[in-house]
Amino acid sequence: MTDRTGFTLVLQSNSKKVYTYPKDFHLGFYVETKSDVDQFYTKLVEANIPTENEPGIVRNGYTLYFTALGGILFEVTCFSL
């Protein structure tokens, strides 16, 4: 996964190992605006990727959660409300 600023995240599966993530493990990404969160949500919906809920206020941020890549929980949040 690569963003507009050049950040790249590579997640790789290794069939020889079984990974167990700690309870509540997730990868979070902070974005600048609520519109960024909404646009990301729209892309997920268009790609038929299920989300936990629609974006909403969670712990003082506008947040979206979804699970992908074999069960990893992702968070996309904007704190500029």
Protein Blocks (a to p, Z undefined) as FASTA:
>chain_A
ZZfkopacdddddfkbccdddehiacddddfbfklmmmmmmmmmmnopacfbdcddeehi
acddddeehiiacddddfbZZ
